[in-house]
Amino acid sequence: MNLNYEYLIDRAMLYRRNDLVGKINTQYYWTEDESLMLYQHDLYDGVKEYILVDITRKTQERVFTCPDILIKLNAMFMLKLERLDMNIKKLTHQYVEANIHDHHFKLHFDGSLEKMLGGETETLPLGTSPDRKYQVTVKTNNLFIKDLRDESIIQLTFDGNHKLKYGQTFPYMYQMLERENPALETDLYGQWSPNSKYFVTQVLDLEQAKTLPLLQSSPKNSKQPILYTPTYPCAGDGDLPKAYVCVVNIETMTYTVIENDVLEVISYGGRTIFDVSSCWFSGDGEEFYYVAVGRGELSMTLKKISLGKATSSDLIKKVSDRRLINYFDVLEDKNLIVNICDGSGWLHIYLYDLTSGELINQVTSGEFSTEDIQYIDTDNEVIYFVSYGNDKTNPYYENMYRVNFDGSGLVLLTEENEFHQVTLSPSKKYFVDQFSTVTQPDRFVLKELTRGQALMELKQVDVSRLNEIGWTPVEEFVAKARDGKTDIYCNIHRPSEFDPNKSYPIIDHIYAGAWGYLVPKSFSGNTKGCAYAPAYKGFQEQSLAELGFIVVTIDGLGTNCRGNDFQDYSYKKTQDSGLPDHIEALRQMAEKYTYIDLDRVGIFGASCGGYDTVNALLTYPDFFKVGVSVSGVHDWTMDKASYPEAFMGYPVDEYYAKSSNLSKAANLKGKLLLGHGEVDDNVNPVNTLMLANELIKHNKDFDMFIMPNVGHSVVRNEYFEKKMWRYFLNHL
């Protein structure tokens, strides 16, 4: 390609910026009577305006801005602050109370600024009880209790050591790197009951735990490399770290380890038992509920611990021959368990009796899935939930509904045929509905909850800067899958200086991981799967397109959010990668758009997408000519146990060997760049090195780049990103 690369790269860099579109901050503030609401509207170059909404009058006005607040602060207190660090605490009818740079202020709507004495946010020491009488701490792997009234300290446990850790979890690699400390211990890990009578934590048994070493070649404070040995349970490992629930009784100053409640730890770092979405206390603080997940996610058990007795019981246990998806909630005042389960092939809501664990009724049904329960109105026995699959415009669009406990009275509350993200007011009287498509920028509308009636439209995102740089809107393309009948959804990105009379190579950005989907469905992005990137620029798609490529994302068969039958194309068959669907979609695009050159097809992806990229080049070497694989998992037995065991099955069997990229290294024909971070604790770089070893055995030419001091985020690194761009420019 006879092109001015640097000019193209400058164009591509424009789409790495995060300030191309104005934004609405989705943190909303309300007066106690919910007659007023305040929100933050982010403009460009750090300018923010704060908008006050009068719900009764259906009006909104700007009450103050940044930098105006910053200018007043600096003038009043002779400061030189360059940015505004503001945490809004309270909204009234006359002013906003906020902590600004560790001081407490009233920001009056008339523009005046008043410093208040006291009121600063009090930071309680970690482990402090809700009644502020006690503090639990961890030291040398043992638990201690401090009486904050007289400062006396009691050591509660004595047998803790580096293999048996009380009140702790695993440190993440980034935490160890920040402190350059391979032996870093984590802070206290656990939760107080709301009545301050119990502290629930865990005991980690690392006697059988395996580690997967990482070598940091270039630490900041040393010329010598640092060896890290983080705990890393791999798929199929027979001996895993174990976590036991430990209940501390403050009244008796005793603790109990519930040894029949043991969890095999399949995560490589962070939280285990106390994931905020899967454990909670009863209202009176006397019971503790949590969800125990079995290997391969083939079983899920809702457990109840009676804290006073420190005994455990199973409320509901579900077992399957494929991965289960279950979410639970307990309604004590109704003696009900609310369960979202995919046993029917779609995620639906079920009600169980809390005492007996028996099914009462199925609440929702049909070919759609419940994504999330937003609110349960127990007085009126109504559930408000977000679902996908029932929008005829696009099966990925999410909408909010209401339904009665008995399954009757299903009502759609978000009528626009777009992707919806909702935020409810504290009293659940209103909600802010944010909705968009891949080409239609986000709109924000305040609505009444029970009927979904629109009350007023808020300010909208500003796309003027995006238009100024010559942005070309993405195209949503619907293709037929390999079966010739199933619709699969794609996005097509073209360069700003697109010329339909030219011939363009095409690049497929792939992430076929079964746990999510890749293709953005909303203008500014969302949090579902890997589709968090804003559609207007994609993850890196528009940047690559500016280099003179057509760049696409495709959600083939085997990805998530289309029901179990759709997703099961990839269960125990990750080597499928949806590639037959990708090839079909690319051919259908080229048939419609003759400027697409299918003799020049590239592909790239990171993490699972790194696996998919290599798999594409090795399985379809005559179709995919150039690939960039970043942080790829090339043999699933070398990945953390949680992911492959859920989607490749447990125990490890012959399907793992069939899915390995290592066994197909001899098939490489095209150009391949392998990239990995040397301290990647998500996907250990041994995956890339093992693949390199196999390629060398078969005398295959390839390129490899190991990036110092970088973890799993290589693909977001500017240096590597430019390297990838040049690789496609040089070889495609």
C-alpha positions in Angstrom: 0.0 0.0 0.0 1.5 3.3 -1.2 0.2 5.4 1.7 1.3 8.2 4.0 1.3 6.0 7.1 1.9 8.8 9.6 -1.0 10.9 8.2 -3.3 7.8 8.6 -2.0 7.1 12.1 -2.7 10.7 13.1 -6.3 10.2 11.8 -6.6 6.9 13.7 -5.3 8.5 16.9 -8.3 10.9 16.9 -10.6 8.0 17.7 -8.5 7.0 20.8 -9.7 10.1 22.5 -12.4 9.9 25.2 -13.7 13.4 24.7 -15.3 13.1 21.2 -18.8 13.0 22.7 -20.4 15.0 25.5 -21.9 12.8 28.3 -24.6 12.7 30.9 -23.2 11.4 34.2 -25.7 8.8 35.3 -25.4 9.6 38.9 -28.6 11.4 39.8 -29.3 13.3 43.0 -32.8 13.9 44.4 -34.4 15.9 47.1 -36.2 13.9 49.8 -39.6 14.6 48.3 -38.2 13.9 44.8 -39.6 17.1 43.4 -36.1 18.1 42.3 -33.3 16.2 40.6 -29.8 17.2 39.8 -27.5 15.7 37.2 -24.1 16.4 35.7 -23.7 17.2 32.0 -20.2 16.7 30.8 -19.3 19.0 27.8 -15.8 19.2 26.3 -12.3 20.1 27.7 -13.3 19.4 31.3 -16.3 21.7 31.3 -19.2 20.3 33.3 -22.6 21.9 33.9 -25.0 20.9 36.8 -28.6 20.8 35.7 -31.5 21.2 38.2 -34.7 19.5 37.2 -38.0 20.7 38.6 -40.2 17.6 38.1 -43.5 19.4 39.0 -43.0 22.2 36.6 -41.2 20.0 34.0 -38.3 22.5 33.7 -34.5 22.3 33.9 -31.9 24.9 34.3 -28.1 25.1 34.8 -27.4 26.1 38.4 -23.6 26.0 38.3 -20.6 24.9 36.3 -17.1 23.7 36.5 -14.8 25.7 36.0 -17.0 28.4 37.7 -16.9 26.5 41.0 -13.2 26.0 40.7 -12.6 29.7 40.1 -14.6 30.7 43.2 -12.8 28.1 45.3 -9.4 29.3 44.3 -10.4 33.0 44.8 -12.0 32.4 48.2 -9.3 30.3 49.7 -6.2 31.4 47.7 -5.8 27.9 46.2 -4.4 26.8 42.9 -6.6 23.8 42.2 -6.6 22.7 38.6 -9.4 20.2 38.8 -12.7 19.8 40.7 -12.9 16.8 43.1 -16.5 17.1 44.2 -18.7 14.5 45.9 -22.3 15.6 46.2 -23.9 14.5 49.5 -27.3 16.1 49.6 -29.7 18.0 47.4 -32.2 20.5 48.9 -34.5 23.1 47.4 -32.0 25.9 48.0 -28.5 24.4 47.7 -26.3 21.3 47.2 -24.1 20.0 50.0 -20.9 18.6 48.7 -17.4 17.5 49.8 -14.9 19.4 47.7 -11.3 18.5 48.2 -11.8 17.2 51.7 -13.9 20.3 52.8 -17.7 20.6 53.2 -19.5 23.2 51.2 -23.0 24.5 50.4 -23.4 25.4 46.8 -26.4 27.8 46.6 -28.4 28.0 43.5 -27.9 31.8 43.5 -24.2 31.1 42.7 -22.8 31.7 46.2 -20.4 29.2 47.9 -20.5 28.6 51.6 -17.9 26.7 53.6 -19.4 24.7 56.5 -17.9 23.8 59.7 -17.8 20.0 60.2 -19.8 17.7 58.0 -16.7 16.3 56.3 -17.0 12.7 55.3 -15.8 10.6 58.2 -13.7 7.7 57.1 -14.1 4.8 59.5 -11.3 2.4 59.9 -11.6 -0.8 57.9 -13.5 -3.5 59.8 -15.4 -1.1 62.1 -18.8 -2.4 63.3 -22.0 -0.4 62.3 -22.5 0.6 65.9 -18.8 1.8 66.0 -18.0 -0.2 69.1 -15.6 -2.8 67.6 -13.1 -3.2 64.9 -11.9 -6.5 63.4 -8.4 -6.5 62.0 -6.1 -9.1 60.5 -2.4 -9.4 61.3 0.0 -12.2 60.5 -3.0 -14.1 59.0 -4.9 -14.1 62.3 -8.0 -12.2 63.4 -8.0 -9.6 66.2 -10.9 -7.6 67.8 -10.4 -4.1 69.1 -12.8 -2.6 71.5 -13.0 1.1 70.3 -14.3 2.3 73.6 -11.3 1.3 75.7 -8.8 0.4 73.0 -8.4 -3.1 74.3 -7.4 -5.8 71.8 -8.2 -9.6 71.8 -6.5 -12.0 69.5 -9.2 -14.3 68.3 -7.3 -16.9 66.1 -3.8 -18.3 66.6 -3.2 -20.9 63.9 -3.1 -18.6 60.9 0.0 -18.8 58.6 0.9 -18.3 55.0 -1.0 -21.5 54.1 -4.0 -20.8 56.3 -5.3 -17.3 56.1 -8.1 -15.8 58.3 -10.0 -12.8 57.0 -8.1 -12.4 53.7 -8.4 -13.2 50.1 -6.0 -13.3 47.2 -4.2 -10.1 46.1 -4.6 -9.0 42.5 -1.4 -8.8 40.5 -1.8 -5.1 40.0 -1.8 -4.6 43.7 1.5 -6.5 44.0 3.0 -4.6 41.1 2.0 -1.2 42.6 4.0 -2.1 45.7 6.5 -4.3 44.0 5.8 -6.9 46.7 5.4 -10.5 45.7 4.4 -11.4 49.3 1.7 -8.8 49.6 -1.1 -9.6 52.1 -4.6 -8.3 51.4 -6.6 -6.1 53.7 -9.4 -7.4 55.9 -12.0 -9.3 53.9 -15.5 -9.8 55.3 -18.8 -8.2 56.3 -20.5 -7.0 59.5 -24.1 -8.0 60.2 -26.3 -4.9 60.3 -27.0 -5.5 64.0 -23.2 -5.4 64.8 -23.4 -8.9 66.5 -21.5 -10.9 64.0 -18.6 -10.5 61.6 -18.7 -13.0 58.7 -15.4 -13.7 56.9 -13.5 -16.6 55.4 -10.6 -18.9 56.0 -8.4 -19.6 53.0 -6.7 -23.0 53.0 -3.8 -22.7 50.5 -2.1 -26.0 51.4 -2.9 -27.5 48.0 -2.9 -24.3 46.0 -0.9 -24.0 42.8 0.9 -20.9 41.6 1.7 -19.7 38.1 4.9 -17.6 38.1 5.2 -14.2 36.5 8.6 -12.4 36.0 8.6 -8.6 36.0 11.7 -7.7 34.0 11.9 -4.0 34.6 10.5 -2.9 38.0 10.7 0.8 38.8 12.7 0.6 41.9 15.2 -2.2 41.1 17.5 -3.3 38.3 16.9 -6.8 39.3 13.8 -8.6 38.0 11.1 -9.6 40.5 9.5 -13.0 40.5 5.8 -13.2 41.5 4.1 -16.4 42.3 0.3 -15.6 42.4 -2.1 -18.4 43.3 -3.7 -19.4 40.0 -6.1 -22.4 39.8 -6.0 -23.9 36.3 -8.8 -25.7 34.5 -8.9 -29.3 35.6 -6.6 -28.9 38.6 -7.3 -31.6 41.2 -6.3 -29.6 44.2 -7.6 -26.1 44.5 -7.5 -23.5 47.2 -10.4 -23.8 49.6 -12.5 -21.2 51.4 -14.5 -21.8 54.5 -17.1 -19.5 56.0 -16.0 -18.2 59.4 -18.5 -16.5 61.8 -17.2 -14.3 64.6 -19.7 -13.8 67.5 -19.0 -10.5 69.1 -21.1 -11.2 72.2 -19.1 -14.3 73.1 -15.9 -13.2 71.5 -15.6 -16.6 69.8 -15.4 -17.8 66.2 -16.7 -20.8 64.3 -15.4 -22.2 61.0 -18.2 -23.9 59.2 -16.2 -26.8 57.8 -19.1 -28.4 55.9 -19.4 -25.2 53.9 -16.3 -25.4 51.8 -15.9 -23.7 48.4 -13.2 -24.7 45.9 -11.7 -21.4 44.7 -11.6 -21.2 40.9 -10.7 -17.5 40.6 -7.2 -16.2 40.2 -7.6 -13.2 42.5 -9.9 -11.0 44.4 -13.2 -11.9 46.1 -14.4 -15.4 46.7 -17.4 -15.9 49.1 -18.3 -12.2 49.5 -19.1 -11.3 46.0 -21.6 -8.4 46.5 -24.1 -9.9 44.0 -24.3 -13.3 45.7 -24.4 -12.8 49.5 -26.4 -10.7 51.9 -27.7 -10.6 55.5 -31.3 -10.9 56.6 -33.0 -7.7 57.8 -32.5 -8.5 61.5 -28.9 -9.5 60.9 -29.4 -13.0 62.3 -29.0 -14.9 59.0 -26.4 -14.8 56.2 -27.3 -16.0 52.7 -24.8 -16.8 50.0 -24.6 -18.7 46.7 -22.1 -21.6 46.5 -21.0 -22.4 42.9 -19.7 -25.8 42.0 -16.9 -26.7 39.5 -17.9 -26.0 35.9 -20.9 -24.0 37.3 -22.8 -27.3 37.1 -24.3 -26.8 40.5 -25.5 -23.8 42.4 -26.7 -23.8 46.0 -28.4 -21.0 47.9 -27.2 -21.4 51.5 -28.4 -19.9 54.8 -26.2 -19.5 57.8 -27.9 -19.1 61.2 -25.3 -16.8 62.7 -26.2 -17.3 66.4 -25.8 -21.0 66.1 -23.1 -20.8 63.3 -24.9 -23.6 61.4 -25.5 -23.9 57.7 -28.5 -25.2 55.7 -29.2 -25.5 52.0 -32.4 -23.7 50.8 -32.2 -24.5 47.1 -29.7 -26.7 45.1 -29.7 -26.9 41.4 -27.7 -29.3 39.3 -27.2 -29.6 35.5 -25.1 -31.3 32.9 -24.2 -27.9 31.4 -23.3 -24.5 32.9 -26.1 -23.1 35.1 -27.0 -19.4 35.4 -28.8 -18.6 38.7 -29.4 -15.4 40.6 -31.2 -15.4 44.0 -32.9 -12.9 46.3 -34.8 -13.5 49.5 -38.0 -11.7 50.5 -38.3 -12.4 54.2 -41.6 -10.5 54.6 -43.2 -12.7 51.9 -41.3 -15.9 52.9 -40.2 -16.1 49.3 -37.0 -16.8 47.3 -36.8 -15.0 44.0 -34.7 -16.9 41.4 -33.6 -16.1 37.9 -32.6 -19.3 36.2 -31.9 -20.5 32.6 -33.3 -24.0 33.1 -35.9 -23.5 30.3 -33.2 -22.3 27.9 -33.9 -18.6 28.7 -33.4 -16.7 31.9 -36.7 -16.4 33.7 -38.0 -15.5 37.1 -39.3 -18.1 39.5 -40.7 -17.9 43.0 -39.9 -20.5 45.7 -41.1 -21.0 49.3 -38.4 -19.8 51.7 -39.2 -22.4 54.3 -39.6 -25.5 52.1 -37.6 -24.6 49.0 -40.5 -25.8 46.9 -41.4 -24.0 43.6 -44.5 -21.8 43.9 -44.7 -20.5 40.3 -42.8 -19.4 37.2 -43.2 -15.6 36.8 -42.0 -15.0 33.3 -41.8 -17.2 30.2 -41.2 -17.1 26.5 -38.2 -16.7 24.2 -36.6 -13.8 26.0 -34.3 -13.5 29.1 -34.4 -11.5 32.3 -31.2 -9.6 32.5 -31.7 -7.9 35.9 -34.3 -7.2 38.5 -34.4 -3.5 39.2 -37.0 -3.4 42.0 -39.4 -5.7 43.8 -42.5 -3.9 45.1 -43.5 -6.4 47.9 -46.6 -4.4 48.9 -48.2 -4.7 45.5 -46.4 -7.9 44.6 -44.9 -6.5 41.4 -41.4 -7.1 39.9 -39.7 -4.5 37.7 -37.0 -6.2 35.5 -34.8 -5.6 32.5 -34.9 -8.2 29.7 -33.6 -8.8 26.2 -34.8 -11.0 23.4 -38.4 -9.7 23.1 -37.7 -6.6 21.0 -38.6 -7.4 17.4 -36.3 -4.7 16.1 -33.1 -6.2 17.6 -33.0 -9.2 20.0 -30.1 -7.6 21.9 -32.1 -4.5 22.8 -32.8 -4.3 26.5 -36.1 -3.0 27.9 -37.8 -2.7 31.3 -41.0 -4.4 32.2 -43.2 -4.9 35.2 -45.0 -8.1 36.0 -47.1 -9.4 38.9 -45.8 -12.2 41.2 -48.3 -14.6 39.7 -47.0 -13.9 36.2 -50.0 -11.8 35.1 -49.9 -8.1 34.1 -46.7 -8.0 32.0 -46.3 -4.4 30.9 -43.5 -2.8 28.7 -42.2 0.4 30.3 -39.7 1.4 27.7 -41.5 1.6 24.4 -38.8 3.1 22.1 -37.3 0.4 19.8 -33.8 1.1 21.1 -31.3 -0.1 23.6 -32.4 1.0 27.1 -30.4 1.6 30.3 -32.5 2.6 33.3 -31.7 4.3 36.7 -34.5 4.3 39.3 -35.1 7.2 41.8 -34.6 6.3 45.5 -38.3 6.0 46.2 -38.8 4.1 43.0 -41.4 6.6 41.8 -39.4 7.7 38.7 -36.7 6.4 36.5 -34.3 8.0 34.0 -34.4 6.1 30.7 -31.2 6.3 28.6 -31.7 4.9 25.1 -29.9 4.9 21.8 -29.0 2.8 18.8 -25.6 2.4 17.1 -26.3 5.5 15.0 -28.8 7.5 17.2 -27.0 9.3 20.1 -28.3 8.7 23.6 -31.4 10.4 24.7 -32.3 10.8 28.4 -35.9 10.9 29.4 -37.4 11.1 32.9 -40.3 8.7 33.2 -42.9 7.6 35.8 -42.2 4.1 36.9 -45.5 2.2 37.1 -46.6 3.0 33.6 -43.4 4.2 31.9 -45.0 7.5 31.0 -42.5 10.1 29.7 -42.5 13.2 31.9 -39.7 15.3 30.3 -36.6 15.0 28.2 -33.2 15.9 29.8 -30.2 17.4 28.0 -28.7 15.2 25.3 -25.2 14.2 24.5 -23.2 16.6 22.4 -21.8 15.1 19.2 -20.6 18.3 17.5 -16.9 17.4 18.0 -17.4 14.0 16.5 -19.0 15.6 13.5 -16.2 18.2 13.2 -13.6 15.5 12.6 -15.5 14.0 9.8 -16.9 10.9 11.5 -18.6 8.3 9.4 -21.5 6.6 11.2 -21.3 2.9 11.7 -23.6 0.6 9.8 -25.6 -2.1 11.5 -25.5 -5.1 9.1 -27.7 -8.2 9.6 -26.4 -11.4 8.0 -27.5 -15.0 7.9 -25.6 -17.5 9.9 -24.2 -20.8 8.6 -27.6 -22.4 8.9 -29.0 -19.9 6.3 -31.8 -18.7 8.5 -30.6 -17.3 11.9 -30.0 -13.6 11.9 -26.6 -12.5 13.2 -25.8 -8.9 14.0 -22.7 -7.0 12.8 -21.3 -3.5 12.8 -19.4 -2.1 9.8 -16.9 0.8 10.2 -15.6 2.7 7.2 -12.9 5.4 7.0 -13.9 9.0 7.1 -12.4 9.5 3.6 -14.2 6.5 2.2 -14.4 6.1 -1.6 -16.7 3.4 -2.9 -14.7 3.3 -6.1 -11.6 2.0 -4.3 -10.9 -1.6 -3.1 -10.6 -2.1 0.6 -9.1 -4.9 2.7 -11.4 -6.0 5.6 -10.5 -6.7 9.2 -12.6 -8.7 11.6 -12.4 -7.8 15.3 -13.3 -11.0 17.0 -14.3 -12.0 20.6 -16.4 -15.2 20.4 -16.3 -15.9 24.1 -19.5 -17.6 25.1 -20.0 -15.5 28.2 -20.9 -12.3 26.4 -21.2 -10.6 23.0 -18.9 -8.1 21.3 -20.9 -6.0 18.9 -22.0 -2.7 20.6 -25.7 -2.2 20.4 -25.9 1.4 21.8 -24.3 4.6 20.8 -22.2 5.3 23.9 -21.7 1.7 24.9 -23.0 -0.4 27.8 -21.8 -2.9 30.3 -23.0 -6.1 28.8 -20.4 -8.7 27.9 -17.6 -7.1 25.9 -19.9 -4.7 24.2 -19.0 -1.9 26.5 -17.3 0.1 23.7 -19.3 3.0 22.2 -20.7 2.1 18.8 -19.7 5.4 17.3 -16.0 4.4 17.4 -16.0 0.8 18.6 -13.3 -0.7 20.7 -10.6 0.1 18.1 -12.6 -0.4 15.0 -12.9 3.2 13.8 -9.2 3.9 14.5 -8.3 0.9 12.3 -10.8 2.0 9.6 -9.1 5.4 9.4 -6.0 3.6 8.2 -7.9 2.6 5.0 -9.7 -0.6 6.1 -13.2 -1.8 6.4 -13.5 -3.0 10.0 -16.3 -5.2 11.3 -17.5 -6.8 14.5 -19.7 -9.9 14.3 -21.7 -11.9 16.9 -21.9 -15.4 15.5 -23.6 -18.5 16.8 -22.2 -19.5 20.2 -22.2 -16.1 21.9 -24.5 -15.0 24.7 -27.8 -13.3 25.1 -29.8 -15.3 22.4 -30.8 -18.2 24.5 -29.1 -21.5 25.3 -29.7 -23.1 21.9 -27.8 -20.3 20.3 -25.0 -20.3 22.9 -24.6 -24.0 22.9 -22.9 -23.9 19.5 -19.8 -23.1 21.5 -20.3 -25.3 24.6 -17.3 -27.7 24.7 -16.5 -26.4 21.2 -14.6 -23.2 21.6 -12.6 -24.2 18.5 -15.8 -23.3 16.6 -15.3 -19.6 17.5 -18.3 -18.8 15.4 -15.9 -18.7 12.5 -18.3 -20.3 9.9 -20.7 -17.4 10.7 -18.0 -14.8 10.5 -17.0 -16.1 7.0 -20.6 -16.2 5.9 -21.2 -12.6 7.1 -18.0 -11.4 5.4 -19.1 -13.0 2.1 -22.5 -11.5 2.3 -21.0 -8.0 3.0 -18.7 -8.4 0.0 -21.6 -9.5 -2.2 -23.5 -6.3 -1.2 -20.4 -4.0 -1.2 -18.1 -4.8 -4.1 -15.4 -2.6 -2.8 -14.6 -5.2 -0.1 -11.6 -7.3 -1.1 -12.0 -10.8 0.3 -8.5 -11.7 -0.9 -7.2 -9.4 1.9 -8.9 -10.4 5.1 -7.4 -9.7 8.5 -8.5 -10.5 12.0 -7.5 -9.5 15.5 -8.7 -10.0 19.1 -7.6 -10.0 22.7 -7.9 -12.5 25.5 -10.4 -15.0 24.3 -10.4 -13.0 21.0 -6.6 -13.7 20.9 -7.4 -17.4 20.9 -10.1 -16.9 18.2 -7.6 -15.0 16.0 -5.0 -17.7 16.0 -7.8 -20.3 15.7 -9.0 -18.5 12.5 -5.6 -18.4 10.9 -4.9 -22.1 11.7 -8.4 -23.4 10.8 -9.1 -21.3 7.8 -5.6 -20.4 6.5 -6.7 -19.7 3.0 -9.4 -17.2 4.1 -7.7 -15.2 6.9 -4.4 -13.8 5.7 -3.1 -11.6 8.6 -3.8 -11.8 12.3 -2.9 -10.0 15.5 -3.5 -12.1 18.6 -3.2 -10.3 21.9 -3.1 -11.9 25.4 -4.5 -15.1 23.9 -5.5 -18.3 25.7 -4.1 -20.9 23.4 -4.6 -24.0 25.6 -7.6 -23.9 27.9 -5.9 -26.1 30.6 -3.5 -23.2 31.1 -6.3 -20.7 31.9 -7.9 -19.9 35.2 -10.4 -22.6 36.1 -13.5 -20.4 36.3 -13.8 -19.6 32.6 -13.0 -22.8 30.6 -14.7 -25.1 33.1 -17.9 -23.2 32.7 -17.8 -23.2 28.9 -15.7 -26.2 28.1 -17.1 -28.4 30.8 -15.8 -30.2 33.8 -14.0 -32.5 34.3 -11.4 -31.8 31.6 -11.9 -34.3 28.8 -10.9 -34.8 25.1 -12.7 -31.6 24.1 -10.0 -29.5 25.7 -7.3 -31.1 23.5 -9.5 -30.6 20.4 -9.9 -26.9 21.2 -6.2 -26.2 21.7 -4.4 -24.0 19.2 -1.1 -25.8 20.0 -2.2 -28.9 18.1 -2.8 -26.9 14.9 0.4 -24.8 14.7 1.5 -26.6 11.5 -1.4 -25.0 9.6 -0.1 -21.4 9.7 0.2 -19.8 6.3 -0.5 -16.1 6.8 1.2 -13.4 8.8 0.8 -13.6 12.6 1.7 -11.1 15.3 1.5 -12.4 18.9 1.4 -9.9 21.7 1.4 -10.4 25.5 2.1 -8.5 28.7 4.8 -10.1 30.8 2.9 -9.7 34.0 -0.5 -10.8 32.8 -2.2 -12.5 35.7 -5.5 -13.0 33.8 -4.0 -15.0 31.0 -0.5 -16.0 31.8 2.0 -15.3 29.0 3.1 -18.9 29.1 0.1 -19.4 26.7 1.7 -17.3 24.0 5.2 -18.8 24.6 3.8 -22.3 24.4 2.2 -21.4 21.0 5.5 -19.8 19.9 7.3 -23.0 20.8 4.9 -25.1 18.6 5.2 -22.7 15.7 9.0 -22.9 15.9 8.8 -26.7 16.0 7.0 -26.5 12.6 9.4 -23.9 11.2 6.7 -21.3 10.9 7.5 -17.6 10.4 5.7 -15.3 12.9 6.2 -12.2 14.9 6.0 -11.8 18.7 6.1 -8.9 21.1 6.2 -9.3 24.9 5.6 -6.0 26.6 7.4 -5.2 29.9 5.5 -4.2 33.0 2.1 -4.6 31.4 -0.6 -7.0 32.4 -3.8 -8.0 30.4 -4.3 -4.6 28.9 -1.7 -4.8 26.1 -4.3 -4.2 23.5 -5.2 -0.8 25.0 -1.6 0.3 25.2 -0.8 3.1 22.6 2.6 1.7 21.7 1.2 -1.8 21.0 -1.8 -0.4 19.2 0.3 1.5 16.8 2.4 -1.6 16.3 -0.8 -3.5 15.4 -1.8 -0.7 13.0 1.5 -0.8 11.2 1.4 -4.6 11.0 -1.9 -4.5 9.1 -0.7 -1.7 6.9 2.5 -3.6 6.0 0.9 -7.0 5.4 -2.7 -6.5 4.3 
